[in-house]
């Protein structure tokens, strides 16, 4: 049969919003764009189409907006609380919830997240939630984020309490006066001369982590995984930068203790399994991933890498710090980059079992062609790791082999992005599982809002 044939399939479906004639849907639909040539494109459009229904009657309009997505693939875990919100319910207090809006390039706003409703309180604590940075601000750290506070009503006519604006850059700062926001109701402010605010909203958690990195191997030959190639990163450097560039944004001061293990140290040649990469055991901290990379390459020129390969000392090193923090204010992440050889398997398993009770996670990236059976056992995804009859309280280890992420076309950027995504995928749930098991609640509400000052304090 001649003619044209068109195929229609369902791509997705929005959520249902009850009791409103003006719904603002949150769910986004991400579509890939393919073309034969590589070129930079930009699309800006706003489409309004009338809804076809009863003849002769207006049935409303559907508004579709679109924006080219940035390449940022980060995610963030956040939690918010409020203090002294306005009372809206006649027979109770308020049932508050938050609505987050991302600003668009045309100045409009699009809803990107709604919290759950917390019933009958003026001092709510909302559950922590994970959201992609693309959804929040399309990777633009300084783009305006508007947050509205509402009192939930069963009939859908939610009462507006107030609003405030922020940005991803502000939210990523540590807990301070920068993350306490006055909730302002413009109408009330215009009518009442003595109006101050309708309460405050504070950020509780932005997933602060401390990062320690470690590595083993022999850089003396070009075939070495540590080989210092002047034209490109070696395998250790690629893995280190891939994960480090993502995880460094979750630490407010970006100061990371960086350790190596399995080396003879100058001047006496003693073997160490937890030495400072920057050569300063009293202060092994490096500034950001660039500082860690610099310390790593400098250490290769100063130490003689040497076996055996023991994991337990560095795990216990981090565990000692984690054991001293019991209030949930910090969470530690240990990144181990290894060629797969391990000499103290029994001690390492015992260290992991002990560490499973502490606020810490362990990431292991295997580089090189070796078999990683031992690393798979430490991962514990199939069988929970155990030692001397004791099982780990929770899964805290994530292992990935770097070779699975090497792009055959030589696109190292793509390789590192895929590696970082899978390596960090389990961290938020591991973090939340520790908090749930310990029954740790967010810390008490911070002091009342004070105007921002220009001095930024950091905390280690």
C-alpha positions in Angstrom: 0.0 0.0 0.0 1.4 3.4 -1.0 1.3 6.4 1.2 2.8 7.8 4.4 3.0 5.9 7.7 3.5 7.6 11.0 4.3 5.9 14.3 3.4 7.3 17.7 4.7 6.0 20.9 4.5 7.2 24.5 7.7 8.7 25.7 6.8 9.5 29.3 4.0 10.7 31.6 3.9 13.5 34.2 2.9 13.0 37.8 -0.7 13.7 38.9 -1.3 17.0 40.8 -4.6 16.9 42.6 -7.2 19.6 42.9 -5.9 22.4 40.7 -6.7 24.0 37.4 -3.2 25.4 37.1 -0.8 22.5 37.6 2.9 23.0 37.5 4.5 19.6 36.7 7.9 18.7 38.1 8.8 15.7 36.1 11.3 16.4 33.3 11.8 14.4 30.1 15.4 14.2 28.8 15.8 13.5 25.1 19.0 12.7 23.3 19.8 14.6 20.1 21.8 12.9 17.3 23.2 14.4 14.1 25.8 13.4 11.6 28.1 16.3 12.2 29.5 17.8 15.4 28.3 21.3 15.9 27.3 23.6 18.8 23.5 24.2 18.8 21.2 26.2 20.9 17.5 25.9 21.1 15.2 28.5 22.8 11.4 28.1 22.4 8.2 28.4 24.4 5.2 26.6 23.0 1.6 27.1 24.0 -1.1 24.9 22.5 -4.8 25.0 23.3 -6.3 21.9 24.8 -9.0 20.5 22.5 -12.1 19.4 24.4 -15.7 20.5 24.4 -16.5 22.4 21.2 -16.9 26.1 21.7 -15.4 26.1 25.2 -11.9 27.1 26.3 -10.2 24.2 28.0 -7.0 25.9 29.0 -3.4 25.8 27.5 -0.4 23.5 27.9 2.9 25.3 28.1 6.1 23.4 27.2 9.6 24.9 27.7 12.9 23.5 26.7 16.6 24.2 27.3 19.8 22.7 26.1 21.3 20.7 29.0 24.8 21.4 30.2 27.4 18.6 30.5 27.4 18.7 34.3 26.5 15.3 35.7 27.0 16.0 39.4 24.4 15.2 42.0 23.9 16.7 45.4 22.4 15.5 48.6 20.6 18.2 50.6 18.4 18.6 53.6 16.5 21.6 54.9 14.7 22.8 58.0 12.6 25.9 58.9 12.2 27.9 62.0 9.2 30.0 63.2 7.2 29.9 60.0 3.9 31.8 59.8 0.8 30.0 61.2 -1.7 29.4 58.4 -4.2 26.8 59.7 -7.1 28.0 61.9 -7.3 24.8 64.0 -3.6 24.0 63.9 -0.2 25.4 62.9 0.9 24.9 59.3 1.6 21.9 57.0 4.7 23.3 55.2 6.5 22.1 52.1 9.2 23.6 49.9 9.1 24.1 46.1 12.4 24.6 44.3 12.5 26.6 41.0 15.3 26.8 38.6 15.6 30.1 36.7 15.6 29.8 32.9 17.5 31.8 30.3 14.4 34.0 29.6 14.0 35.0 33.2 11.1 32.6 33.9 11.2 29.9 36.5 10.6 26.1 36.3 9.8 23.8 39.2 12.6 21.2 39.7 11.8 19.7 43.1 9.1 19.6 45.8 9.7 18.3 49.3 7.2 16.2 51.2 4.6 17.9 53.5 5.4 18.0 57.2 2.1 18.2 59.1 1.2 20.6 61.9 4.4 22.4 62.7 6.1 25.8 62.3 9.6 24.2 62.7 9.6 21.5 60.1 12.6 19.2 59.2 12.2 17.9 55.7 13.8 14.6 54.6 17.1 14.7 52.8 16.8 14.5 49.0 19.2 13.9 46.1 18.9 16.0 42.9 21.1 16.4 39.9 22.9 19.7 39.5 21.6 19.9 35.9 18.0 19.8 37.2 18.8 22.4 39.9 20.7 25.0 37.8 21.8 23.3 34.6 25.4 23.2 35.8 25.5 27.0 36.3 26.7 27.5 39.9 25.6 31.1 40.0 22.2 30.7 38.4 19.3 31.9 40.7 17.4 29.2 42.5 14.0 30.3 44.0 12.6 28.4 46.9 8.9 28.9 47.9 7.4 27.8 51.2 3.7 26.8 51.2 1.2 25.6 53.7 -0.5 22.4 52.3 -4.3 22.3 51.9 -6.3 19.3 51.0 -8.3 21.1 48.4 -5.1 22.1 46.5 -5.4 25.8 47.3 -2.0 25.8 49.1 -1.3 29.0 51.1 1.8 30.9 50.2 4.0 31.5 53.3 7.0 33.2 51.6 10.1 32.7 49.4 13.8 33.3 49.2 16.5 32.9 46.5 19.9 31.3 46.6 22.4 29.6 44.2 24.2 26.3 44.0 27.4 28.1 44.9 25.9 29.4 48.1 24.3 26.1 49.0 27.7 24.3 48.5 29.3 26.4 51.3 29.6 24.9 54.8 26.9 25.4 57.5 27.1 29.1 58.3 25.2 32.4 58.1 25.3 32.0 54.4 22.8 29.1 54.5 20.1 30.6 56.7 17.5 32.3 54.6 14.7 34.7 55.5 11.4 33.7 54.1 9.8 36.8 52.8 6.1 37.3 51.8 6.2 40.4 49.5 2.5 41.2 50.1 2.8 41.2 53.9 6.1 43.1 53.7 4.3 45.8 51.6 1.4 46.1 54.1 3.1 45.9 57.5 5.7 48.4 58.4 7.1 46.2 61.3 7.2 43.1 59.1 10.5 41.2 59.5 10.0 37.8 57.9 7.7 34.8 57.8 10.3 32.6 59.3 13.7 31.2 58.2 14.8 28.2 56.2 18.2 26.6 56.9 20.3 24.1 55.1 21.2 21.1 57.3 23.2 18.8 55.1 25.3 19.3 52.0 27.1 15.9 52.3 30.5 17.0 53.6 33.2 14.4 53.1 36.9 14.1 53.9 38.9 12.4 51.3 42.1 10.3 51.6 43.8 8.8 48.6 46.3 6.0 48.3 48.2 4.1 45.6 50.8 1.4 45.0 53.1 0.3 42.2 56.5 0.8 40.5 57.0 3.8 38.2 60.5 2.9 36.9 59.5 1.5 33.5 57.3 2.9 30.7 55.0 -0.1 31.2 54.4 0.9 34.8 50.9 2.1 35.7 52.8 5.0 37.5 54.9 5.9 34.5 55.3 9.7 34.4 54.4 10.3 30.7 55.0 14.0 29.9 52.1 14.0 27.4 49.3 12.4 29.2 48.1 11.2 32.7 49.1 7.7 33.7 46.4 5.2 34.8 46.6 6.3 38.5 46.4 10.0 37.6 43.4 9.5 35.3 41.5 7.5 38.0 42.5 10.0 40.7 41.4 13.0 38.8 38.1 11.4 37.5 36.8 10.7 41.0 38.6 13.6 42.8 37.1 16.3 40.6 33.6 15.1 41.4 34.0 14.4 45.1 36.0 17.5 45.9 32.8 19.6 45.5 31.2 17.9 48.5 33.8 19.2 50.9 33.5 22.8 52.1 37.2 23.6 52.5 38.5 21.2 49.8 41.5 20.3 51.9 42.3 16.6 51.5 44.8 14.4 53.4 46.5 12.3 50.7 48.4 9.2 51.7 50.5 6.6 49.8 51.3 3.1 50.9 54.0 0.5 50.1 57.2 2.6 49.7 60.7 3.1 51.1 61.0 6.7 52.4 64.0 8.9 52.5 66.5 9.3 54.1 66.7 5.8 55.8 64.7 3.7 53.4 62.1 2.6 55.9 59.0 0.9 54.5 55.7 2.8 55.2 52.1 1.9 54.4 50.6 5.3 55.3 53.0 8.1 54.3 52.0 11.7 53.4 52.2 12.3 49.6 53.2 15.9 50.2 56.1 14.8 52.4 54.7 16.4 55.6 53.3 13.8 58.0 52.2 16.5 60.5 50.1 18.2 57.8 49.3 15.8 54.9 46.5 18.0 53.5 46.5 19.1 49.9 44.3 21.9 48.4 41.8 20.4 46.0 42.4 17.7 43.4 45.1 19.8 41.8 47.1 19.8 45.0 46.6 16.1 45.4 47.8 15.4 41.8 50.9 17.7 42.4 51.8 15.8 45.6 51.3 12.4 43.9 53.7 13.2 41.1 56.2 14.8 43.4 56.2 11.8 45.7 57.0 9.5 42.7 60.4 11.3 42.4 61.2 11.1 46.1 60.2 7.6 47.3 61.0 4.1 46.2 57.7 2.2 45.8 58.0 -1.1 47.5 55.9 -4.1 48.5 54.1 -5.7 50.2 50.7 -4.0 49.5 48.8 -3.6 52.8 45.3 -2.0 52.8 44.6 -2.3 56.5 46.9 0.5 57.7 45.2 3.2 55.6 41.7 1.9 56.4 42.5 2.0 60.1 44.0 5.5 59.6 40.7 6.9 58.3 38.7 4.8 60.8 40.5 6.5 63.7 39.2 9.9 62.5 35.7 8.6 61.7 35.5 7.0 65.2 35.9 10.4 66.8 32.9 11.9 65.0 29.7 10.5 66.4 27.2 13.3 65.9 26.8 12.9 62.1 28.5 16.2 61.3 31.1 14.6 59.1 31.3 11.6 56.8 34.6 10.2 55.5 35.4 8.7 52.1 38.5 6.7 51.5 39.6 6.4 47.9 42.1 3.6 47.2 43.6 3.3 43.8 45.4 -0.1 43.4 46.8 -2.5 40.8 44.9 -5.4 42.5 47.7 -7.0 44.5 46.9 -7.2 48.3 49.1 -8.8 50.9 47.0 -8.5 54.1 43.6 -9.8 53.0 42.6 -11.1 56.4 43.5 -7.9 58.2 41.8 -5.8 55.5 38.5 -7.7 55.9 38.6 -7.2 59.6 39.3 -3.5 59.2 36.3 -3.1 56.8 34.0 -5.0 59.2 35.1 -2.7 62.0 34.7 0.4 59.8 31.2 -0.6 58.8 30.0 0.8 62.1 31.6 4.2 61.5 30.6 7.2 59.3 32.8 6.2 56.4 32.8 4.6 52.9 35.6 3.0 50.9 36.0 3.4 47.1 38.5 1.1 45.4 39.5 1.7 41.8 41.5 -1.1 40.2 43.9 -0.1 37.5 45.9 -2.3 35.1 45.3 -5.8 33.6 45.4 -7.8 36.9 42.6 -10.1 38.2 40.6 -8.3 40.8 39.0 -11.3 42.6 40.1 -10.0 46.0 38.7 -6.6 45.3 35.3 -8.1 44.3 35.3 -10.0 47.6 35.9 -6.8 49.5 33.0 -5.1 47.6 30.6 -7.4 49.2 27.7 -6.9 46.7 27.1 -10.6 46.4 28.2 -11.9 49.8 28.4 -9.5 52.7 32.1 -9.3 53.9 32.9 -11.0 57.2 35.8 -11.6 59.5 36.2 -14.0 62.4 32.5 -14.8 62.3 31.4 -11.2 62.3 29.6 -9.7 59.3 29.9 -6.0 58.2 27.0 -4.0 59.7 26.4 -2.4 56.3 27.9 -2.3 52.8 30.6 0.4 52.7 32.8 -0.7 49.9 32.4 0.1 46.2 34.9 -1.4 43.7 35.2 -0.7 40.0 37.9 -1.8 37.5 39.3 1.2 35.6 39.8 -0.9 32.4 36.0 -1.2 32.0 35.8 2.5 31.5 38.5 3.1 28.9 37.0 4.5 25.8 38.3 2.8 22.7 38.2 6.0 20.7 40.7 7.6 23.2 38.1 10.0 24.7 39.5 10.2 28.2 37.0 12.8 29.2 34.1 10.4 28.5 36.0 7.6 30.3 36.5 9.6 33.4 32.9 10.8 33.5 31.5 7.3 33.3 34.0 6.1 35.9 33.1 8.9 38.4 29.4 8.2 38.0 29.6 4.5 38.8 32.2 5.0 41.6 30.1 7.5 43.5 26.7 6.0 42.8 26.5 4.1 46.1 27.9 6.9 48.4 24.6 8.8 49.1 22.7 5.6 50.2 25.7 4.5 52.3 25.7 7.9 54.0 22.0 7.8 54.6 22.1 4.2 55.9 24.6 5.1 58.5 22.4 8.0 59.7 19.3 5.8 59.8 20.9 3.0 61.7 22.3 5.4 64.3 19.1 7.4 64.5 21.0 10.6 63.8 18.8 13.6 63.3 19.8 16.9 61.8 21.5 19.2 64.3 19.5 21.8 66.2 18.3 24.8 64.3 21.0 27.4 63.7 20.8 30.8 65.4 18.6 33.5 63.9 19.5 35.0 60.5 22.2 37.7 60.5 23.2 39.7 57.4 26.0 38.0 55.4 29.6 39.1 55.9 32.4 38.9 53.5 34.7 36.6 55.6 34.2 33.0 54.7 35.2 30.6 57.5 36.1 27.0 56.7 36.2 24.0 59.0 38.4 20.9 58.8 
